[in-house]
Each structure stands twice: as C-alpha cells, then as structure tokens.
Amino acid sequence: MNMQEMTEFDAALSDAFELYGKGLSERQCEMWFRLLREHSLKAVCDALDAHVKDQVRGRFCPMPADVLAQIEKSSPEWMRGVR
C-alpha cells in the first residue's frame, strides 16, 4: 500500500472494527498501516473480509496477525515468503 491509499485503508479497517462494536484511534490505524503496508490494499481488504467470514476467528475483532495469516493463506504456495 502507499500513503495515497491510507483513506481507503482507514475506511475498510474502521468498517471491520464497527462490525465488532469497536472503535479505532488514528494512532492504531497508523500502526496497522505500518504493519501491513508491504501488501496491496486489495490483499488487505480481501483478508479483512476473509477474517470476518471465518467461522472461528471471525467471532473476534481482527488483529494484524489475523490479517497477515489470511493474506498468507490466500497466497499461492510459491509466493509465500517472497516480498
């Protein structure tokens, strides 16, 4: 992701948090962005959606590790570990 996508990222993350009745501070959003910035906005949004739909993990508000795990799970095996 790049800084021009921060607004769209913030909206997607805030929407996910709202589903769980949680708020998100600007500093928290910035930290999430920093932790996930090596991935595309589409990959991050798809991973947030996948987390919410997950029958086990989706019962809990996502953490960055949850989103990273979803990205990893959706990546082709040959791409894992390649950044």
C-alpha positions in Angstrom: 0.0 0.0 0.0 1.0 3.6 -0.4 0.1 6.7 1.5 -2.4 7.7 -1.1 -4.4 4.6 -0.1 -4.5 5.5 3.6 -8.0 6.9 3.5 -9.4 3.8 1.8 -7.5 1.6 4.2 -8.7 3.5 7.2 -12.3 3.2 6.0 -12.0 -0.6 5.4 -10.4 -1.2 8.8 -12.9 1.1 10.6 -15.8 -0.7 8.9 -14.4 -4.1 10.1 -14.0 -2.8 13.7 -17.5 -1.4 13.7 -18.9 -4.9 13.0 -17.4 -5.8 16.4 -18.6 -2.7 18.1 -15.1 -1.4 18.5 -13.6 2.0 17.8 -10.2 2.6 16.2 -7.9 5.6 17.0 -5.9 7.4 14.4 -2.7 6.0 16.0 -4.0 2.5 15.9 -4.9 2.8 12.2 -1.4 4.2 11.5 0.2 1.2 13.3 -2.0 -1.2 11.3 -1.0 0.6 8.1 2.7 0.4 9.0 2.4 -3.4 9.8 0.5 -4.2 6.6 2.0 -1.7 4.1 4.1 -4.3 2.2 0.8 -5.8 0.9 -1.6 -4.4 -1.6 -4.7 -2.6 -0.5 -6.8 -5.3 -2.3 -5.0 -8.1 -0.5 -5.5 -6.4 2.9 -9.2 -5.7 2.2 -9.7 -9.3 1.0 -8.0 -10.6 4.1 -10.2 -8.4 6.4 -13.3 -9.8 4.6 -12.0 -13.3 5.0 -11.3 -12.8 8.7 -14.9 -11.6 9.2 -16.3 -14.6 7.4 -14.1 -17.1 9.2 -16.4 -19.2 11.4 -13.8 -19.5 14.2 -11.5 -16.5 14.2 -14.2 -14.2 12.8 -16.0 -14.2 16.1 -13.3 -11.8 17.4 -12.1 -8.4 16.3 -9.2 -8.8 13.9 -5.6 -8.2 14.9 -2.8 -7.5 12.4 -1.6 -11.1 12.8 -5.1 -12.3 11.8 -5.0 -10.3 8.6 -1.4 -11.4 7.8 -2.5 -15.0 8.3 -5.4 -14.6 5.9 -3.0 -13.0 3.3 -0.6 -15.9 3.8 -3.4 -18.4 3.4 -4.6 -16.8 0.2 -1.2 -16.5 -1.4 -0.1 -19.2 -3.8 2.5 -21.5 -2.2 5.3 -20.5 -4.5 4.8 -16.8 -3.4 4.9 -17.4 0.3 7.9 -15.7 1.8 8.6 -13.7 -1.3 8.1 -10.0 -0.9 
